[in-house]
Amino acid sequence: MKFANISFVGHSYEKMASVAQKLAKKGTESDISIFDKREGDVAMSIAIPNTYPERMQPLLQSLNLSDASVLFADSIDGTLGELIVSLSTFGVPGVVVADSGISDKVFSLVKTRLSGWSTMEYDDECEKKLREYILGLDIKREPESEFWRVDVDHSFEVKGVGTVALGIVVRGTVKVHDRIFGQPGAVEGAVRSIQIFDVDHQEAEAGSRVGLALKGMTSAQVPRGTVLTNNMRFQAAKSASISFKRESFYRDALEGGKVIHLNAGLQCIQSGIIDAGERLDVEFDQEVAFEEERAVVFNARPPGQLRIAGHGMMSKLLA
């Protein structure tokens, strides 16, 4: 089975949800709505951040869940600019869908920052074209890993089952009865069962959107952002160093003592800048679980000006 994890981002949640409902079935909903469907040998999942542009966190978390993205452009404004910056930061492939009255201007705006993206106008053929695009994606997965990692986006308690965590298998293959270590929080448990599209499986490979029934863990111990893994050496930290690339259109100063927010995986954490230069050294308000991976620095103010300050690869800060 091939897995295609897509994010829909744009101005209008209603428009994006209407398109998603024609492609897949609505499932979990919070500040991120998930639509799922298996079609042939392709299992697609569509994530929509339904509280953006008011809040940045669901947008960044949806992009972290994605192999590719679809940008719905309804107007040429600051929100469109922020979306283009966000998508170029994550470097995912995708499609721009624009209303016919502004399509030429939109396509001209995105061609530099979103190089290689496809474009189409929003019309009666839109859903058909997007389905063909999604089903035709050739997604490169990481080769088999010595350990597995699942990033949790939702968790809850189910009567008769216990704790269920929903998320994406980022790397490796998770199997029933595997021992689990959850970070941050250093919680331990085991995989009771695995479901993919409501069907029981003995294992789930990288790219799978899974529901894991967990033994020895509560939903409060595995909130969104939790990294589940069978690697007992995987740790969390309260500081990090980022090989930082500043976004040229970001206006606020970045200097020691400033408070910013940081996105890593599905974790969004308030942080303080220790030192700013070619690298950005930060201290988190709480522990963060991470490998050497992408971090996005942003502020959490209401929409208006660009909120993404920049991004870079994050690693442990050496004392």
Legacy VTK file of the C-alpha trace (Angstrom):
# vtk DataFile Version 3.0
C-alpha trace
ASCII
DATASET POLYDATA
POINTS 319 float
0.000 0.000 0.000
1.193 3.530 -0.829
0.520 6.352 1.633
-0.136 9.946 0.571
-0.392 12.453 3.424
-1.600 15.790 2.090
-2.326 19.172 3.663
-4.872 21.636 2.290
-4.016 25.224 3.252
-5.604 28.503 2.249
-7.983 31.321 3.068
-11.295 29.463 3.392
-11.742 26.364 5.535
-15.226 25.876 4.068
-13.887 25.682 0.507
-11.045 23.313 1.455
-13.357 21.074 3.501
-15.857 20.957 0.621
-13.137 19.719 -1.756
-11.731 17.282 0.821
-15.171 15.735 1.421
-15.384 14.874 -2.284
-12.022 13.109 -2.100
-12.170 11.382 1.298
-14.223 10.757 4.437
-14.059 13.179 7.364
-12.523 11.670 10.484
-10.873 13.238 13.505
-11.544 16.940 14.040
-10.042 19.460 16.435
-8.100 22.540 15.319
-6.912 20.190 12.553
-9.466 18.249 10.497
-8.420 14.904 9.006
-10.045 13.330 5.934
-9.113 9.733 4.973
-9.771 7.348 2.118
-8.205 4.263 0.596
-8.467 4.212 -3.186
-6.905 1.280 -4.983
-3.422 0.789 -3.576
-3.215 4.408 -2.295
-4.259 5.435 1.218
-4.718 9.210 1.318
-5.034 11.420 4.375
-5.816 15.128 4.099
-5.072 17.511 6.998
-6.684 20.972 7.118
-5.714 23.562 9.785
-9.185 24.919 10.494
-8.161 27.721 12.903
-5.601 29.302 10.552
-4.970 32.237 9.989
-5.939 33.096 13.567
-3.373 30.579 14.916
-0.076 29.517 13.352
0.366 26.248 15.270
-2.211 24.120 13.367
-0.780 25.308 10.040
2.776 24.278 10.937
1.597 20.992 12.439
-0.465 20.171 9.325
2.559 20.833 7.118
4.651 18.559 9.338
2.119 15.777 8.673
2.412 16.220 4.912
4.174 14.590 1.991
2.657 17.214 -0.313
0.327 20.198 -0.041
-2.420 22.039 -1.907
-2.596 25.836 -1.607
-6.053 27.340 -2.210
-5.627 31.033 -3.064
-8.765 33.146 -2.808
-7.143 36.592 -2.627
-3.764 38.293 -2.888
-2.988 39.497 0.615
-0.724 39.023 3.633
-2.220 35.610 4.409
-1.292 34.334 0.950
2.233 35.667 1.437
2.548 33.910 4.804
1.263 30.646 3.302
3.795 30.818 0.469
6.619 31.416 2.972
5.387 28.525 5.150
5.190 26.096 2.242
8.628 27.054 0.921
10.042 26.597 4.444
8.868 22.969 4.517
9.948 22.312 0.946
7.101 19.946 0.095
5.825 19.519 -3.480
2.308 20.589 -4.284
-0.392 22.311 -6.307
-1.640 25.900 -6.276
-5.393 26.250 -6.864
-6.490 29.833 -7.572
-9.757 31.558 -8.408
-9.878 32.445 -12.116
-9.977 36.220 -11.525
-6.585 36.248 -9.784
-4.948 33.105 -11.123
-2.375 34.808 -13.365
-1.119 37.030 -10.537
-1.100 34.173 -8.017
0.814 31.836 -10.323
3.363 34.585 -10.985
3.807 35.157 -7.224
4.409 31.513 -6.350
6.674 30.442 -9.210
9.875 31.578 -7.456
9.219 30.454 -3.879
7.341 27.266 -4.840
9.477 26.095 -7.720
8.197 22.976 -9.436
4.648 23.276 -8.116
1.708 22.565 -10.416
-1.022 25.170 -10.933
-4.728 24.972 -11.712
-7.790 27.178 -11.570
-10.637 26.454 -9.178
-13.417 25.042 -11.391
-15.705 22.030 -11.802
-12.722 19.837 -12.764
-10.694 20.773 -9.687
-11.558 17.724 -7.544
-10.864 15.318 -10.420
-7.473 16.905 -11.127
-6.498 16.870 -7.443
-7.480 13.210 -7.104
-5.276 12.367 -10.097
-2.420 14.389 -8.611
-2.659 12.702 -5.190
-2.995 9.176 -6.605
-0.033 9.796 -8.879
2.371 11.049 -6.204
5.699 9.225 -6.073
6.722 9.720 -2.438
10.218 8.768 -1.379
10.336 7.254 2.108
13.379 6.931 4.314
15.027 3.515 3.988
14.249 1.015 6.727
15.517 2.303 10.056
16.978 0.584 13.092
14.136 2.099 15.120
10.675 3.472 14.476
9.084 6.830 15.287
5.442 7.913 15.376
4.471 11.586 15.796
1.128 11.826 17.628
-1.471 14.368 16.447
-4.491 13.208 18.511
-5.044 10.902 21.481
-8.088 9.843 23.490
-9.572 7.074 25.632
-11.844 4.440 24.070
-14.091 2.311 26.273
-12.988 -1.305 26.180
-9.786 -0.454 24.327
-7.965 2.092 26.465
-5.659 4.800 25.180
-5.553 5.356 21.424
-2.963 7.566 19.749
-3.366 8.742 16.139
-0.413 9.841 14.074
2.025 9.270 11.238
4.803 6.675 11.199
7.732 8.975 10.420
10.355 6.250 10.130
10.799 2.510 10.546
8.093 -0.115 11.053
6.026 -0.311 14.244
4.741 -3.753 15.287
2.131 -5.103 17.705
3.628 -5.818 21.151
6.598 -3.469 20.565
7.807 -1.702 23.669
7.185 2.067 23.551
9.054 5.062 24.933
7.193 8.369 24.770
8.990 11.720 24.789
8.836 14.277 26.222
7.759 12.827 29.538
9.767 9.588 29.536
6.630 7.413 29.665
6.824 3.702 28.862
4.299 1.220 27.563
3.597 -1.186 24.701
1.641 -1.399 21.440
-1.559 -3.316 22.170
-2.889 -3.184 18.592
-2.518 -1.264 15.321
-5.244 -0.024 12.998
-4.884 1.513 9.539
-8.163 2.783 8.084
-10.077 0.923 10.833
-8.512 -2.430 9.853
-6.282 -4.344 12.288
-2.662 -4.829 11.198
0.302 -6.533 12.796
2.668 -3.772 11.672
2.721 -0.341 10.045
5.492 1.029 7.851
6.794 4.568 7.335
4.148 6.891 5.877
1.220 5.020 7.458
-1.458 7.012 9.242
-2.105 4.770 12.231
-4.238 4.337 15.295
-2.181 2.725 18.049
-3.918 1.186 21.054
-1.424 1.677 23.882
-0.818 -0.344 27.007
0.517 1.389 30.118
-0.066 4.950 28.851
-2.920 7.425 29.274
-4.040 9.949 26.665
-2.874 12.748 28.984
0.649 11.311 28.759
0.674 11.294 24.948
-0.788 14.636 23.795
-0.188 16.076 20.323
3.514 16.420 19.670
4.513 13.320 21.620
7.153 11.217 19.870
6.519 7.485 20.325
9.456 5.203 19.555
11.035 1.870 20.437
14.404 3.600 20.865
15.110 3.954 24.579
18.002 6.310 23.760
15.641 8.865 22.191
15.642 11.758 24.642
14.061 15.171 25.186
15.900 18.398 26.011
15.157 21.923 27.285
17.493 23.718 24.880
18.731 23.505 21.302
20.942 25.161 18.709
19.540 25.955 15.244
21.542 26.554 12.063
19.247 29.478 11.450
18.134 30.962 8.127
16.201 34.157 8.783
13.173 34.973 6.639
14.015 38.233 4.843
10.508 39.699 5.217
10.313 39.136 8.992
10.459 42.528 10.731
11.008 41.869 14.446
14.431 41.776 16.064
15.905 38.414 17.067
18.322 38.813 19.951
19.218 37.356 23.339
16.345 37.625 25.817
13.601 37.728 23.176
10.655 35.335 23.538
9.717 33.394 20.405
7.855 30.189 19.540
9.369 27.137 17.955
7.854 24.300 15.923
9.582 20.908 15.818
7.652 17.917 14.530
4.158 18.412 15.970
5.444 20.313 19.012
4.955 24.080 19.288
6.739 25.563 22.301
7.347 29.021 23.723
11.091 29.593 23.901
13.631 32.203 24.884
16.596 33.196 22.734
19.928 32.645 24.499
22.111 33.864 21.657
21.423 34.951 18.063
23.893 34.905 15.194
24.673 32.376 12.481
23.148 29.920 14.919
20.135 30.553 17.116
20.506 29.070 20.605
17.191 28.727 22.440
15.839 27.505 25.767
12.364 25.964 25.841
9.661 26.501 28.434
9.277 22.715 28.559
11.124 19.668 27.278
11.098 18.982 23.537
11.701 15.619 21.852
13.753 15.838 18.667
16.411 14.303 16.501
18.479 16.542 14.213
15.511 17.936 12.328
13.809 21.045 10.971
12.747 23.747 13.408
10.546 26.700 12.431
10.773 29.876 14.529
7.631 32.018 14.651
5.675 34.408 16.823
2.163 33.643 18.010
0.554 37.028 17.432
-2.737 37.417 15.536
-2.522 37.583 11.728
-1.373 40.771 10.078
2.366 40.772 9.575
4.451 37.746 8.639
4.844 35.534 11.720
7.534 33.130 10.496
10.969 34.384 11.512
12.983 31.643 9.834
14.011 28.014 10.073
16.955 25.670 10.296
18.207 22.293 11.416
17.978 21.850 15.179
20.464 19.887 17.273
21.297 19.481 20.949
22.914 22.542 22.516
26.303 21.608 23.950
27.181 23.247 27.269
LINES 1 320
319 0 1 2 3 4 5 6 7 8 9 10 11 12 13 14 15 16 17 18 19 20 21 22 23 24 25 26 27 28 29 30 31 32 33 34 35 36 37 38 39 40 41 42 43 44 45 46 47 48 49 50 51 52 53 54 55 56 57 58 59 60 61 62 63 64 65 66 67 68 69 70 71 72 73 74 75 76 77 78 79 80 81 82 83 84 85 86 87 88 89 90 91 92 93 94 95 96 97 98 99 100 101 102 103 104 105 106 107 108 109 110 111 112 113 114 115 116 117 118 119 120 121 122 123 124 125 126 127 128 129 130 131 132 133 134 135 136 137 138 139 140 141 142 143 144 145 146 147 148 149 150 151 152 153 154 155 156 157 158 159 160 161 162 163 164 165 166 167 168 169 170 171 172 173 174 175 176 177 178 179 180 181 182 183 184 185 186 187 188 189 190 191 192 193 194 195 196 197 198 199 200 201 202 203 204 205 206 207 208 209 210 211 212 213 214 215 216 217 218 219 220 221 222 223 224 225 226 227 228 229 230 231 232 233 234 235 236 237 238 239 240 241 242 243 244 245 246 247 248 249 250 251 252 253 254 255 256 257 258 259 260 261 262 263 264 265 266 267 268 269 270 271 272 273 274 275 276 277 278 279 280 281 282 283 284 285 286 287 288 289 290 291 292 293 294 295 296 297 298 299 300 301 302 303 304 305 306 307 308 309 310 311 312 313 314 315 316 317 318
